[in-house]
Amino acid sequence: MGILQRYVWGEVFRAFAMALITMTGIFVLFMVAAEAMNSKMLTPRDMLHLIPYIIPSTLPYTTPVSLLFAVTVVYGRIAGDNEIIAVKTAGLSVMTVIWPTILLGGVVSGTLWQLSRTWIPVSAHEAKLVLFRDMEDVVYKFLKRDKQFTLPGSPISIKVLDVEDRVLIKPTFKKKGRLPDGSETYTTTIQAKAARLHFDLDRKMVVVYLEEGVVQNYGSGQEVTLLPEKGQTFEFPLPEDNKKIGLKSIQEHTNAELDAELAKAREHLAVDRKREAMSAGLLFAAGRIGDVKWDDVKESFVMNSFYKKRSDEFETEKQLRTSMAFGSILFVVLGAPIGIRFAKRDFLSAFMTCFLPIIGLYYPLMLLGINMGKEGTMAPYKSLWISNLVLALLAGWVYPRIIKY
């Protein structure tokens, strides 16, 4: 790589790094703020713990746009300063100053592709787990401040005299239940000298360790039970919304996990419905129509639709990661000649000239491809590459005009 190529590469890289840091910071700020408003239980310390896990999730969106910004700014400036004319006057092709940036785009795309297969989905799952792990601390903080707390969606409410070193002093636990007449009221009260809470992520339960506990059930006999001195514990399930926090969404699966889930879904698609059809067919042939388990047949058809949808969703996610990663290099390929063509010293107008058509064309086509892939209208390996194909065609239309520039 000669002096000229190193100069252009360095300018683009500096602009790219600055844009990426700025855009990622803005994205992270909005995402953390949205999470804080949604959960209503995050403290500033919890937000700081979230940031390292949220940053990777923003990269598939901020990286391509940052690259586009860098190439339009740099190439628009050097073209506006007549440096491109100087290159051509020296008998060199315009591609002499473009290919180093295409190489940078290829490296960025390859890196983003690898990260989207492993690190990014793992970080997204860890961000969700951070919220769960911190929930125990948050509950203690609320009890310390307000002396009472009810976990959203839980039938258990807690009141305490005080909290000292993660120990509840003279806590009272009240459990809601439904009466025979359909009304809802508190049916059980548990009081203790002290207690500790533990959120069991694996079992999706909240375990309460009591000291000198007393249980009062508001049933027919209003019975009171003294808990034994040792092993005084009771537990209650996490609310349904919080139970799901330990489960991985499709976006939180690594590519290896997606492949494993796809293999399972395809195995069910290939075997389950055929097995039920063969069983029903044999019973028909034997004249034992009454022995056909129609509920099982119906369930096999329902589950077949479920696994087909699940297979489409997992395959769409795989193709989306690859498509978005390699969209970065296409942003470079298209942005560089457009920046040269318009030769704007005003970096904002050069960037917007290229970015607005992409906003209006590339991302809507990507969303269309995602919907078509998930619904099974078109194979994901086709639908998710429509947007990239359009960018490639636009670049093929622009480049001949730039080479003659």
VOPAGU-2260 file (C-alpha; in pm, 1 decimal, decimal comma):
REM VOPAGU-2260
SITE   aa  ch    i         X         Y         Z
SITE  MET   A    0       0,0       0,0       0,0
SITE  GLY   A    1     156,0     328,0    -115,1
SITE  ILE   A    2     159,6     669,1      50,3
SITE  LEU   A    3    -156,3     782,2    -128,7
SITE  GLN   A    4    -351,3     470,1     -25,9
SITE  ARG   A    5    -230,9     493,5     333,7
SITE  TYR   A    6    -335,2     857,2     344,9
SITE  VAL   A    7    -688,7     784,4     221,3
SITE  TRP   A    8    -720,9     474,7     442,3
SITE  GLY   A    9    -609,1     670,2     749,5
SITE  GLU   A   10    -854,6     953,8     682,4
SITE  VAL   A   11   -1145,6     713,6     636,4
SITE  PHE   A   12   -1051,2     508,9     941,8
SITE  ARG   A   13   -1030,8     816,4    1167,3
SITE  ALA   A   14   -1366,0     945,0    1047,2
SITE  PHE   A   15   -1516,5     596,8    1087,0
SITE  ALA   A   16   -1386,1     553,1    1442,6
SITE  MET   A   17   -1517,0     894,6    1549,8
SITE  ALA   A   18   -1858,2     833,9    1391,6
SITE  LEU   A   19   -1884,2     483,3    1538,7
SITE  ILE   A   20   -1804,2     601,6    1891,9
SITE  THR   A   21   -2050,8     889,2    1865,0
SITE  MET   A   22   -2337,7     688,4    1717,5
SITE  THR   A   23   -2285,2     394,8    1952,9
SITE  GLY   A   24   -2287,8     630,6    2250,4
SITE  ILE   A   25   -2617,3     783,0    2137,2
SITE  PHE   A   26   -2774,8     442,3    2074,3
SITE  VAL   A   27   -2661,4     308,9    2412,1
SITE  LEU   A   28   -2793,9     617,2    2589,1
SITE  PHE   A   29   -3139,0     575,3    2437,6
SITE  MET   A   30   -3148,0     198,9    2495,1
SITE  VAL   A   31   -3046,9     227,9    2860,7
SITE  ALA   A   32   -3296,2     508,6    2916,0
SITE  ALA   A   33   -3572,2     301,5    2754,0
SITE  GLU   A   34   -3484,0      -1,1    2969,0
SITE  ALA   A   35   -3484,0     211,3    3283,1
SITE  MET   A   36   -3828,3     352,8    3200,5
SITE  ASN   A   37   -3961,0       7,4    3115,8
SITE  SER   A   38   -3840,4    -173,7    3427,9
SITE  LYS   A   39   -3880,3     120,6    3669,4
SITE  MET   A   40   -3641,7     -63,5    3902,5
SITE  LEU   A   41   -3295,5      22,3    3766,7
SITE  THR   A   42   -3055,7     234,3    3966,2
SITE  PRO   A   43   -2766,7     432,6    3809,6
SITE  ARG   A   44   -2530,9     155,9    3922,2
SITE  ASP   A   45   -2743,7    -104,6    3744,6
SITE  MET   A   46   -2735,6     102,9    3427,2
SITE  LEU   A   47   -2356,5     111,9    3437,6
SITE  HIS   A   48   -2354,6    -267,0    3462,2
SITE  LEU   A   49   -2579,9    -289,2    3156,6
SITE  ILE   A   50   -2374,6     -68,2    2924,2
SITE  PRO   A   51   -2093,6    -319,2    2842,1
SITE  TYR   A   52   -2355,8    -573,7    2733,8
SITE  ILE   A   53   -2569,6    -330,1    2536,0
SITE  ILE   A   54   -2282,7    -189,3    2326,1
SITE  PRO   A   55   -2236,5    -507,0    2113,9
SITE  SER   A   56   -2607,5    -515,8    2029,5
SITE  THR   A   57   -2583,6    -171,7    1867,4
SITE  LEU   A   58   -2291,0    -256,2    1636,8
SITE  PRO   A   59   -2491,7    -417,1    1351,1
SITE  TYR   A   60   -2682,0     -88,1    1317,5
SITE  THR   A   61   -2420,3     176,1    1395,3
SITE  THR   A   62   -2126,8      22,3    1203,8
SITE  PRO   A   63   -2269,8      41,1     847,9
SITE  VAL   A   64   -2398,5     395,9     895,7
SITE  SER   A   65   -2066,7     506,7    1048,8
SITE  LEU   A   66   -1879,2     362,5     750,7
SITE  LEU   A   67   -2114,1     538,8     511,6
SITE  PHE   A   68   -2063,1     866,6     694,7
SITE  ALA   A   69   -1684,1     825,7     686,6
SITE  VAL   A   70   -1653,8     749,6     315,6
SITE  THR   A   71   -1895,2    1021,5     201,0
SITE  VAL   A   72   -1721,2    1280,9     417,7
SITE  VAL   A   73   -1365,5    1185,8     321,9
SITE  TYR   A   74   -1421,4    1128,2     -50,1
SITE  GLY   A   75   -1646,1    1429,3     -78,1
SITE  ARG   A   76   -1374,0    1643,6      78,0
SITE  ILE   A   77   -1084,2    1511,8    -131,4
SITE  ALA   A   78   -1293,8    1545,6    -448,2
SITE  GLY   A   79   -1397,0    1897,5    -346,7
SITE  ASP   A   80   -1026,8    1983,3    -295,2
SITE  ASN   A   81    -954,8    1855,5    -648,7
SITE  GLU   A   82    -735,9    1574,9    -516,0
SITE  ILE   A   83    -918,4    1323,5    -737,6
SITE  ILE   A   84    -835,3    1538,2   -1041,9
SITE  ALA   A   85    -472,5    1541,9    -929,3
SITE  VAL   A   86    -474,8    1161,4    -907,4
SITE  LYS   A   87    -612,6    1129,7   -1259,8
SITE  THR   A   88    -366,7    1389,9   -1388,2
SITE  ALA   A   89     -88,9    1166,8   -1255,9
SITE  GLY   A   90    -218,6     889,7   -1481,2
SITE  LEU   A   91    -381,0     688,4   -1200,8
SITE  SER   A   92    -729,2     542,8   -1190,2
SITE  VAL   A   93    -987,5     665,3    -943,1
SITE  MET   A   94    -990,8     310,6    -808,1
SITE  THR   A   95    -640,3     377,3    -674,2
SITE  VAL   A   96    -790,3     581,0    -391,5
SITE  ILE   A   97   -1109,0     374,0    -355,2
SITE  TRP   A   98    -978,5      20,9    -311,5
SITE  PRO   A   99    -809,8      80,9      28,2
SITE  THR   A  100   -1147,8     183,0     169,4
SITE  ILE   A  101   -1317,8    -117,6      10,1
SITE  LEU   A  102   -1055,1    -330,1     182,5
SITE  LEU   A  103   -1138,8    -159,0     514,1
SITE  GLY   A  104   -1508,8    -224,6     452,1
SITE  GLY   A  105   -1434,8    -591,2     387,0
SITE  VAL   A  106   -1241,3    -622,2     712,7
SITE  VAL   A  107   -1519,8    -449,0     907,0
SITE  SER   A  108   -1785,9    -669,4     744,7
SITE  GLY   A  109   -1594,3    -988,1     822,6
SITE  THR   A  110   -1540,5    -879,6    1182,5
SITE  LEU   A  111   -1905,9    -784,7    1226,5
SITE  TRP   A  112   -2015,1   -1116,5    1073,1
SITE  GLN   A  113   -1805,0   -1312,6    1319,9
SITE  LEU   A  114   -1922,7   -1103,3    1616,4
SITE  SER   A  115   -2288,3   -1142,3    1516,6
SITE  ARG   A  116   -2246,1   -1520,6    1525,9
SITE  THR   A  117   -2106,0   -1535,1    1878,6
SITE  TRP   A  118   -2030,7   -1230,1    2092,3
SITE  ILE   A  119   -2331,1   -1011,8    2007,6
SITE  PRO   A  120   -2607,2   -1269,2    2087,8
SITE  VAL   A  121   -2421,5   -1378,6    2402,9
SITE  SER   A  122   -2398,3   -1013,8    2516,7
SITE  ALA   A  123   -2768,5    -959,3    2447,6
SITE  HIS   A  124   -2855,5   -1254,0    2672,1
SITE  GLU   A  125   -2615,2   -1140,7    2942,1
SITE  ALA   A  126   -2776,7    -795,3    2940,0
SITE  LYS   A  127   -3109,5    -958,5    3020,3
SITE  LEU   A  128   -2953,4   -1167,7    3295,3
SITE  VAL   A  129   -2795,2    -856,6    3448,1
SITE  LEU   A  130   -3145,3    -719,6    3499,3
SITE  PHE   A  131   -3246,4   -1039,5    3675,2
SITE  ARG   A  132   -2936,8   -1064,8    3893,5
SITE  ASP   A  133   -2975,1    -703,1    3997,6
SITE  MET   A  134   -3341,8    -753,5    4077,2
SITE  GLU   A  135   -3251,3    -909,1    4412,2
SITE  ASP   A  136   -3048,5    -598,9    4499,1
SITE  VAL   A  137   -3326,4    -373,4    4375,7
SITE  VAL   A  138   -3583,5    -546,5    4597,4
SITE  TYR   A  139   -3359,5    -496,5    4900,1
SITE  LYS   A  140   -3313,8    -129,4    4808,8
SITE  PHE   A  141   -3688,4     -73,1    4778,7
SITE  LEU   A  142   -3748,5    -245,4    5112,3
SITE  LYS   A  143   -3475,1     -39,9    5275,2
SITE  ARG   A  144   -3628,6     281,6    5146,9
SITE  ASP   A  145   -4004,5     216,5    5149,5
SITE  LYS   A  146   -4028,0     -67,0    5408,5
SITE  GLN   A  147   -4263,5    -250,8    5173,8
SITE  PHE   A  148   -4253,2    -397,8    4826,1
SITE  THR   A  149   -4458,5    -612,4    4588,9
SITE  LEU   A  150   -4282,2    -778,3    4298,9
SITE  PRO   A  151   -4477,1    -679,2    3984,3
SITE  GLY   A  152   -4714,2    -960,6    3890,4
SITE  SER   A  153   -4646,0   -1159,2    4210,2
SITE  PRO   A  154   -4912,0   -1256,9    4468,6
SITE  ILE   A  155   -4663,5   -1191,8    4752,3
SITE  SER   A  156   -4626,7    -852,4    4921,5
SITE  ILE   A  157   -4351,2    -783,0    5174,1
SITE  LYS   A  158   -4336,8    -538,0    5466,9
SITE  VAL   A  159   -4037,0    -497,7    5695,5
SITE  LEU   A  160   -3931,9    -300,1    5999,2
SITE  ASP   A  161   -3587,8    -241,6    5849,9
SITE  VAL   A  162   -3314,9    -393,7    5631,8
SITE  GLU   A  163   -2963,8    -451,2    5764,3
SITE  ASP   A  164   -2688,7    -608,9    5551,7
SITE  ARG   A  165   -2935,7    -790,0    5324,1
SITE  VAL   A  166   -3132,5    -920,0    5623,0
SITE  LEU   A  167   -3500,4    -831,0    5656,8
SITE  ILE   A  168   -3584,6    -729,6    6012,9
SITE  LYS   A  169   -3928,5    -845,3    6134,7
SITE  PRO   A  170   -4069,6    -907,6    5787,8
SITE  THR   A  171   -4432,1    -982,3    5709,2
SITE  PHE   A  172   -4519,9   -1173,0    5391,7
SITE  LYS   A  173   -4877,4   -1169,5    5270,1
SITE  LYS   A  174   -5001,7   -1396,6    4993,7
SITE  LYS   A  175   -5306,6   -1327,0    4782,8
SITE  GLY   A  176   -5545,0   -1605,8    4692,4
SITE  ARG   A  177   -5883,6   -1655,6    4533,8
SITE  LEU   A  178   -6183,1   -1740,0    4752,2
SITE  PRO   A  179   -6460,7   -1980,7    4651,4
SITE  ASP   A  180   -6685,0   -1688,7    4557,9
SITE  GLY   A  181   -6423,9   -1570,0    4306,8
SITE  SER   A  182   -6304,5   -1269,7    4504,5
SITE  GLU   A  183   -5935,4   -1215,0    4570,9
SITE  THR   A  184   -5788,8   -1136,3    4911,5
SITE  TYR   A  185   -5493,7   -1217,0    5132,9
SITE  THR   A  186   -5520,6   -1581,4    5240,4
SITE  THR   A  187   -5185,0   -1638,2    5414,0
SITE  THR   A  188   -4959,5   -1428,4    5636,6
SITE  ILE   A  189   -4605,2   -1525,4    5734,6
SITE  GLN   A  190   -4421,2   -1332,2    6005,0
SITE  ALA   A  191   -4064,9   -1384,5    6121,4
SITE  LYS   A  192   -3793,1   -1236,0    6336,3
SITE  ALA   A  193   -3567,1   -1203,3    6030,0
SITE  ALA   A  194   -3547,9   -1327,4    5672,7
SITE  ARG   A  195   -3329,1   -1333,7    5364,0
SITE  LEU   A  196   -3429,5   -1349,0    4996,6
SITE  HIS   A  197   -3267,5   -1543,8    4716,0
SITE  PHE   A  198   -3370,3   -1530,7    4348,3
SITE  ASP   A  199   -3310,8   -1878,4    4204,0
SITE  LEU   A  200   -3262,9   -1823,0    3830,6
SITE  ASP   A  201   -3244,0   -2190,9    3737,7
SITE  ARG   A  202   -3571,6   -2285,5    3906,7
SITE  LYS   A  203   -3743,3   -1949,7    3840,6
SITE  MET   A  204   -3830,7   -1922,3    4209,8
SITE  VAL   A  205   -3784,5   -1674,0    4495,4
SITE  VAL   A  206   -3660,0   -1858,3    4805,3
SITE  VAL   A  207   -3720,9   -1697,8    5146,9
SITE  TYR   A  208   -3509,9   -1809,2    5443,6
SITE  LEU   A  209   -3688,4   -1736,1    5774,4
SITE  GLU   A  210   -3588,2   -1712,6    6137,2
SITE  GLU   A  211   -3858,2   -1792,5    6397,3
SITE  GLY   A  212   -4137,0   -1789,1    6145,2
SITE  VAL   A  213   -4511,8   -1807,7    6207,8
SITE  VAL   A  214   -4768,7   -1889,2    5938,6
SITE  GLN   A  215   -5135,2   -1788,9    5965,6
SITE  ASN   A  216   -5382,1   -1920,4    5708,0
SITE  TYR   A  217   -5711,0   -1735,0    5674,1
SITE  GLY   A  218   -5912,4   -2045,6    5600,3
SITE  SER   A  219   -6200,1   -2202,9    5777,5
SITE  GLY   A  220   -6011,3   -2252,4    6100,0
SITE  GLN   A  221   -5782,9   -1948,4    6095,9
SITE  GLU   A  222   -5503,1   -2193,6    6189,6
SITE  VAL   A  223   -5160,8   -2069,6    6305,1
SITE  THR   A  224   -4845,4   -2275,1    6243,2
SITE  LEU   A  225   -4507,9   -2231,4    6410,9
SITE  LEU   A  226   -4229,6   -2314,5    6167,6
SITE  PRO   A  227   -3941,1   -2532,2    6293,3
SITE  GLU   A  228   -3632,8   -2356,4    6420,9
SITE  LYS   A  229   -3417,2   -2500,7    6142,0
SITE  GLY   A  230   -3492,6   -2516,6    5775,0
SITE  GLN   A  231   -3755,9   -2244,4    5785,0
SITE  THR   A  232   -3800,3   -2163,4    5419,2
SITE  PHE   A  233   -4078,1   -2104,4    5176,6
SITE  GLU   A  234   -4069,4   -2013,5    4813,1
SITE  PHE   A  235   -4292,4   -1870,7    4547,2
SITE  PRO   A  236   -4258,7   -1859,4    4168,1
SITE  LEU   A  237   -4142,3   -1556,9    3982,1
SITE  PRO   A  238   -4411,9   -1373,1    3787,3
SITE  GLU   A  239   -4457,8   -1500,0    3432,5
SITE  ASP   A  240   -4286,5   -1195,0    3278,7
SITE  ASN   A  241   -3980,5   -1251,4    3495,3
SITE  LYS   A  242   -3976,0   -1627,9    3434,4
SITE  LYS   A  243   -3905,5   -1561,5    3070,0
SITE  ILE   A  244   -3593,7   -1365,1    3151,4
SITE  GLY   A  245   -3382,6   -1678,9    3182,2
SITE  LEU   A  246   -3501,3   -1810,4    2844,8
SITE  LYS   A  247   -3318,4   -1714,5    2529,4
SITE  SER   A  248   -3496,7   -1532,0    2252,5
SITE  ILE   A  249   -3400,4   -1610,2    1893,8
SITE  GLN   A  250   -3177,0   -1302,9    1881,2
SITE  GLU   A  251   -2983,4   -1431,5    2185,4
SITE  HIS   A  252   -2885,8   -1764,2    2026,7
SITE  THR   A  253   -2537,2   -1801,1    1882,0
SITE  ASN   A  254   -2516,8   -1944,8    1531,7
SITE  ALA   A  255   -2413,7   -2284,6    1673,1
SITE  GLU   A  256   -2727,0   -2282,7    1889,5
SITE  LEU   A  257   -2939,0   -2173,5    1593,5
SITE  ASP   A  258   -2805,5   -2466,2    1391,5
SITE  ALA   A  259   -2888,8   -2707,5    1674,5
SITE  GLU   A  260   -3243,1   -2569,3    1706,6
SITE  LEU   A  261   -3288,9   -2582,1    1330,8
SITE  ALA   A  262   -3183,1   -2947,0    1325,6
SITE  LYS   A  263   -3440,7   -3029,7    1595,5
SITE  ALA   A  264   -3719,1   -2841,8    1417,4
SITE  ARG   A  265   -3642,5   -3006,3    1082,7
SITE  GLU   A  266   -3634,3   -3348,9    1245,6
SITE  HIS   A  267   -3982,2   -3290,2    1388,5
SITE  LEU   A  268   -4103,6   -3166,1    1050,4
SITE  ALA   A  269   -3968,7   -3474,2     877,7
SITE  VAL   A  270   -4098,6   -3734,6    1125,5
SITE  ASP   A  271   -4390,3   -3631,2    1348,8
SITE  ARG   A  272   -4673,3   -3578,8    1101,5
SITE  LYS   A  273   -4570,5   -3879,1     892,6
SITE  ARG   A  274   -4570,4   -4099,0    1203,0
SITE  GLU   A  275   -4925,7   -3997,6    1294,0
SITE  ALA   A  276   -5042,8   -4032,1     932,9
SITE  MET   A  277   -4897,2   -4383,6     907,9
SITE  SER   A  278   -5053,5   -4484,2    1239,9
SITE  ALA   A  279   -5395,9   -4354,5    1134,9
SITE  GLY   A  280   -5360,5   -4516,7     790,9
SITE  LEU   A  281   -5282,7   -4858,0     938,7
SITE  LEU   A  282   -5586,4   -4835,7    1166,9
SITE  PHE   A  283   -5802,8   -4738,7     869,0
SITE  ALA   A  284   -5669,1   -5033,4     670,1
SITE  ALA   A  285   -5743,9   -5269,5     957,9
SITE  GLY   A  286   -6099,5   -5137,7     983,0
SITE  ARG   A  287   -6040,0   -4993,8    1330,7
SITE  ILE   A  288   -6146,8   -4640,3    1256,1
SITE  GLY   A  289   -6276,2   -4593,4    1608,5
SITE  ASP   A  290   -5927,4   -4651,3    1747,9
SITE  VAL   A  291   -5779,6   -4356,1    1560,7
SITE  LYS   A  292   -5662,2   -4092,8    1809,7
SITE  TRP   A  293   -5792,5   -3786,0    1633,1
SITE  ASP   A  294   -5664,6   -3552,8    1904,3
SITE  ASP   A  295   -5309,6   -3679,3    1842,1
SITE  VAL   A  296   -5355,1   -3634,5    1467,6
SITE  LYS   A  297   -5478,9   -3279,5    1518,3
SITE  GLU   A  298   -5192,2   -3203,2    1756,9
SITE  SER   A  299   -4937,7   -3332,6    1504,2
SITE  PHE   A  300   -5071,6   -3090,1    1242,3
SITE  VAL   A  301   -5063,9   -2802,3    1490,9
SITE  MET   A  302   -4709,3   -2885,7    1600,0
SITE  ASN   A  303   -4603,4   -2920,8    1237,3
SITE  SER   A  304   -4711,8   -2560,4    1178,1
SITE  PHE   A  305   -4528,5   -2455,8    1495,3
SITE  TYR   A  306   -4200,8   -2620,1    1392,5
SITE  LYS   A  307   -4232,2   -2483,7    1037,0
SITE  LYS   A  308   -4269,7   -2131,4    1174,9
SITE  ARG   A  309   -3985,8   -2187,8    1420,9
SITE  SER   A  310   -3760,9   -2319,6    1144,5
SITE  ASP   A  311   -3835,2   -2014,4     927,7
SITE  GLU   A  312   -3764,1   -1777,8    1217,9
SITE  PHE   A  313   -3429,0   -1937,3    1302,9
SITE  GLU   A  314   -3319,7   -1948,1     939,6
SITE  THR   A  315   -3426,8   -1585,2     893,9
SITE  GLU   A  316   -3218,4   -1480,7    1195,1
SITE  LYS   A  317   -2910,9   -1657,4    1054,0
SITE  GLN   A  318   -2945,6   -1494,4     714,0
SITE  LEU   A  319   -3021,4   -1154,5     868,2
SITE  ARG   A  320   -2692,3   -1154,8    1060,0
SITE  THR   A  321   -2491,4   -1234,9     748,6
SITE  SER   A  322   -2683,9    -990,2     531,8
SITE  MET   A  323   -2644,8    -700,2     776,1
SITE  ALA   A  324   -2274,9    -772,6     827,9
SITE  PHE   A  325   -2192,7    -770,9     458,8
SITE  GLY   A  326   -2414,4    -471,1     402,8
SITE  SER   A  327   -2126,6    -268,7     554,5
SITE  ILE   A  328   -1897,1    -327,1     258,0
SITE  LEU   A  329   -2177,8    -236,1      17,8
SITE  PHE   A  330   -2227,4      92,0     204,1
SITE  VAL   A  331   -1860,2     163,0     136,2
SITE  VAL   A  332   -1876,2      53,5    -226,2
SITE  LEU   A  333   -2172,5     282,3    -290,4
SITE  GLY   A  334   -2077,0     571,1     -61,6
SITE  ALA   A  335   -1728,0     633,5    -199,4
SITE  PRO   A  336   -1826,6     705,5    -562,8
SITE  ILE   A  337   -2126,3     914,2    -455,5
SITE  GLY   A  338   -1902,2    1123,9    -231,2
SITE  ILE   A  339   -1665,1    1177,2    -526,9
SITE  ARG   A  340   -1947,3    1247,9    -767,7
SITE  PHE   A  341   -2100,4    1526,2    -560,4
SITE  ALA   A  342   -1762,8    1658,7    -439,2
SITE  LYS   A  343   -1918,2    1836,2    -142,1
SITE  ARG   A  344   -1692,7    2009,7     103,6
SITE  ASP   A  345   -2000,2    2031,4     323,9
SITE  PHE   A  346   -1979,8    1685,2     484,8
SITE  LEU   A  347   -2342,4    1683,6     598,6
SITE  SER   A  348   -2487,5    1731,2     250,5
SITE  ALA   A  349   -2258,8    1460,4     108,0
SITE  PHE   A  350   -2366,2    1217,0     376,8
SITE  MET   A  351   -2737,3    1293,6     351,0
SITE  THR   A  352   -2728,1    1266,0     -28,0
SITE  CYS   A  353   -2631,2     902,4      12,5
SITE  PHE   A  354   -2800,2     819,1     341,1
SITE  LEU   A  355   -3156,3     932,7     267,4
SITE  PRO   A  356   -3201,1     700,0     -35,4
SITE  ILE   A  357   -3060,8     413,8     172,9
SITE  ILE   A  358   -3306,1     490,5     455,3
SITE  GLY   A  359   -3590,1     494,9     205,5
SITE  LEU   A  360   -3483,0     186,1      11,7
SITE  TYR   A  361   -3235,5     -42,6     189,7
SITE  TYR   A  362   -3394,9     -71,9     533,4
SITE  PRO   A  363   -3756,0    -105,6     410,9
SITE  LEU   A  364   -3642,2    -385,7     179,4
SITE  MET   A  365   -3464,1    -549,0     471,3
SITE  LEU   A  366   -3779,3    -533,6     686,3
SITE  LEU   A  367   -3978,4    -675,8     395,8
SITE  GLY   A  368   -3727,9    -958,8     364,8
SITE  ILE   A  369   -3748,3   -1033,9     737,6
SITE  ASN   A  370   -4128,0   -1055,6     725,5
SITE  MET   A  371   -4125,8   -1270,6     412,8
SITE  GLY   A  372   -3866,4   -1502,9     563,5
SITE  LYS   A  373   -4048,4   -1546,0     895,0
SITE  GLU   A  374   -4383,9   -1601,3     726,8
SITE  GLY   A  375   -4237,1   -1855,1     484,0
SITE  THR   A  376   -4341,0   -1651,1     179,8
SITE  MET   A  377   -3986,8   -1663,8      41,2
SITE  ALA   A  378   -3680,9   -1860,1     146,2
SITE  PRO   A  379   -3476,5   -1646,2     391,5
SITE  TYR   A  380   -3155,8   -1691,4     191,4
SITE  LYS   A  381   -3333,5   -1507,3     -90,4
SITE  SER   A  382   -3552,3   -1254,0      89,4
SITE  LEU   A  383   -3278,0   -1124,8     321,9
SITE  TRP   A  384   -3042,4   -1048,2      33,3
SITE  ILE   A  385   -3280,7    -837,1    -174,3
SITE  SER   A  386   -3167,1    -516,3      -2,3
SITE  ASN   A  387   -2798,1    -596,9     -56,5
SITE  LEU   A  388   -2864,2    -686,6    -418,6
SITE  VAL   A  389   -3026,0    -348,3    -476,0
SITE  LEU   A  390   -2721,8    -170,2    -328,6
SITE  ALA   A  391   -2491,3    -378,3    -547,4
SITE  LEU   A  392   -2692,9    -286,6    -860,1
SITE  LEU   A  393   -2683,7      83,2    -767,8
SITE  ALA   A  394   -2307,4      62,3    -720,7
SITE  GLY   A  395   -2272,1    -108,0   -1057,9
SITE  TRP   A  396   -2467,2     179,7   -1213,5
SITE  VAL   A  397   -2260,7     450,8   -1041,5
SITE  TYR   A  398   -1904,7     319,3   -1087,5
SITE  PRO   A  399   -1872,6     354,6   -1469,4
SITE  ARG   A  400   -1962,2     721,4   -1434,8
SITE  ILE   A  401   -1708,0     775,9   -1157,4
SITE  ILE   A  402   -1426,4     605,4   -1345,1
SITE  LYS   A  403   -1486,0     851,3   -1631,5
SITE  TYR   A  404   -1500,6    1139,8   -1384,7
